[in-house]
């Protein structure tokens, strides 16, 4: 995309509540990785303290659809009716122009599309929750969504879990400390910062 620097892409995907956001934040804090977060675009309203250009790029539904027509997205999906999410091509260009690698916290379908577009540059990691029951407990603890919305997410999670084998690596998030270390090791190896046992 930019002639000067073509960095790596780190995709972390998982059902909602699996802990992928915690893992991504942990990796972003590690300076040696030189990572920058890919901000997704969405047509949904901002929640709580969310800020445009920091948490998401908030677009109207019409703006989002126009950008789809203009082929401005690397990947996009209508996650729920009239609720679009996607990755703008300009976002990856913005991060690469800073000489940084890109890290994504996106849903499963989007993650697999990015892997397909950049097969060599992308490490796609699936974060697996201990169980669907545990996922439901975590979502309820958030207290951000209605019972109906939680049930929708749980139904979606069952479908998403079936896609795990399509990812390069799977992290089982049974113990957060272990999962964080595993994630660090995977990024280290993909960037060539450490030799892995398999090499």
C-alpha positions in Angstrom: 0.0 0.0 0.0 2.8 2.4 0.8 6.1 2.0 -1.1 8.3 2.8 1.9 7.2 0.4 4.5 5.0 -2.7 4.4 4.6 -3.9 7.9 3.0 -7.0 9.4 -0.7 -7.4 10.2 -1.7 -9.0 13.5 -5.4 -10.0 13.5 -7.0 -11.0 16.8 -10.5 -12.3 16.4 -12.9 -14.0 18.8 -16.5 -14.2 19.9 -17.5 -11.1 22.0 -16.3 -11.5 25.6 -13.4 -13.9 24.9 -10.8 -11.4 26.1 -9.3 -10.4 22.7 -9.4 -6.7 23.5 -7.5 -7.3 26.8 -4.8 -9.2 24.8 -4.6 -6.5 22.1 -4.2 -3.7 24.7 -1.4 -5.7 26.4 0.5 -6.2 23.1 0.1 -2.5 22.2 1.8 -1.6 25.4 5.0 -3.5 24.4 7.2 -1.0 22.7 9.4 -3.7 21.1 6.6 -4.8 18.9 6.1 -1.3 17.3 2.4 -1.9 16.9 -0.4 0.6 16.2 -4.1 -0.2 16.6 -6.3 -0.4 13.5 -9.4 1.7 14.3 -12.5 0.2 12.8 -15.3 2.2 11.1 -18.9 1.5 12.3 -22.4 2.8 11.5 -23.6 2.4 15.1 -23.9 5.2 17.6 -21.1 5.9 20.0 -21.5 4.3 23.4 -20.6 6.0 26.7 -17.2 7.6 26.6 -16.3 6.4 23.1 -14.7 9.0 20.9 -14.6 9.3 17.1 -11.2 8.6 15.6 -10.0 6.9 18.8 -12.4 4.1 19.5 -14.0 3.9 16.1 -14.6 6.1 13.1 -18.3 6.7 13.5 -20.1 7.0 10.1 -23.8 7.3 9.3 -25.3 4.3 7.6 -25.4 6.2 4.3 -21.8 7.3 4.6 -20.8 3.7 5.3 -22.7 2.3 2.3 -21.2 5.0 0.0 -17.7 4.0 1.1 -18.6 0.3 0.3 -19.6 1.4 -3.2 -16.4 3.3 -3.5 -14.3 0.2 -2.6 -12.8 2.1 0.4 -12.9 -0.9 2.7 -10.4 -3.8 3.1 -13.2 -5.7 4.8 -16.7 -4.9 6.0 -19.7 -6.7 7.4 -23.2 -6.0 8.4 -22.9 -7.6 11.8 -26.5 -6.9 12.8 -29.2 -5.3 10.7 -28.1 -1.8 9.6 -25.1 -2.2 12.0 -22.0 -2.1 9.8 -18.4 -2.5 10.8 -15.3 -2.4 8.6 -11.6 -1.6 8.1 -10.8 1.3 5.8 -7.9 0.9 3.5 -6.7 4.3 4.6 -6.3 3.0 8.1 -3.7 0.4 7.2 -1.9 3.0 5.0 -1.9 5.5 7.9 -0.2 3.0 10.3 2.3 1.7 7.7 3.2 5.3 6.8 4.3 5.7 10.5 6.6 2.7 10.1 4.5 0.6 12.4 2.9 -2.9 12.3 -0.9 -3.1 12.4 -2.9 -4.9 15.1 -6.6 -5.6 14.6 -9.3 -6.4 17.2 -12.0 -7.5 14.8 -14.7 -10.1 14.4 -14.0 -13.5 12.9 -15.3 -12.8 9.3 -13.3 -9.6 9.0 -10.2 -11.2 10.4 -10.3 -14.0 7.8 -10.9 -11.5 5.0 -7.7 -9.6 6.0 -5.7 -12.9 6.1 -7.0 -13.7 2.6 -6.0 -10.3 1.2 -2.5 -10.3 2.9 -1.7 -14.0 3.3 2.1 -13.5 3.8 2.0 -10.4 6.0 -0.8 -11.5 8.3 -0.8 -13.6 11.5 -4.4 -14.4 12.3 -5.0 -15.5 15.9 -8.3 -16.8 17.2 -8.9 -16.3 20.9 -11.0 -19.1 22.4 -13.1 -18.7 25.5 -13.1 -21.5 28.1 -16.8 -22.3 27.2 -20.0 -20.7 25.9 -21.3 -20.7 29.5 -18.3 -18.7 30.6 -18.8 -16.3 27.7 -22.3 -15.7 28.8 -21.1 -14.9 32.4 -18.5 -12.4 31.1 -21.0 -10.7 28.8 -23.5 -10.3 31.7 -20.8 -8.9 34.0 -20.2 -6.1 31.5 -23.8 -4.8 32.1 -23.7 -3.0 28.7 -26.3 -4.9 26.8 -29.8 -6.3 27.1 -30.5 -10.0 27.6 -31.7 -10.2 24.0 -28.4 -8.7 22.7 -26.4 -11.1 24.9 -28.4 -14.1 23.5 -27.7 -12.8 20.0 -24.0 -12.6 20.7 -24.0 -16.2 22.2 -25.8 -17.6 19.1 -23.2 -15.8 17.0 -20.3 -17.1 19.2 -21.3 -20.7 18.5 -21.0 -20.1 14.8 -17.7 -18.2 15.2 -16.1 -20.9 17.3 -16.5 -23.3 14.3 -14.2 -21.1 12.3 -11.2 -21.3 14.7 -9.3 -24.0 12.6 -9.2 -21.5 9.7 -6.9 -19.2 11.8 -3.1 -19.5 11.9 -3.0 -19.9 15.7 -5.5 -20.4 18.5 -5.0 -19.0 22.0 -7.2 -20.7 24.6 -8.0 -17.9 27.1 -8.6 -20.1 30.2 -6.0 -18.2 32.2 -5.4 -14.6 31.2 -1.7 -14.5 32.2 -0.9 -17.6 30.2 -2.9 -16.2 27.2 -1.0 -12.9 27.3 2.3 -14.7 27.3 1.2 -16.9 24.4 0.2 -13.8 22.5 3.6 -12.2 23.1 5.4 -15.3 22.0 3.4 -15.5 18.8 4.1 -11.8 17.9 7.8 -12.2 18.8 8.1 -15.2 16.5 6.2 -13.6 13.6 8.3 -10.5 13.8 11.5 -12.6 14.0 12.4 -11.1 17.4 12.9 -14.6 18.9 13.5 -18.0 17.5 10.6 -20.4 18.0 11.1 -24.1 19.0 9.8 -25.1 15.6 12.4 -23.3 13.6 
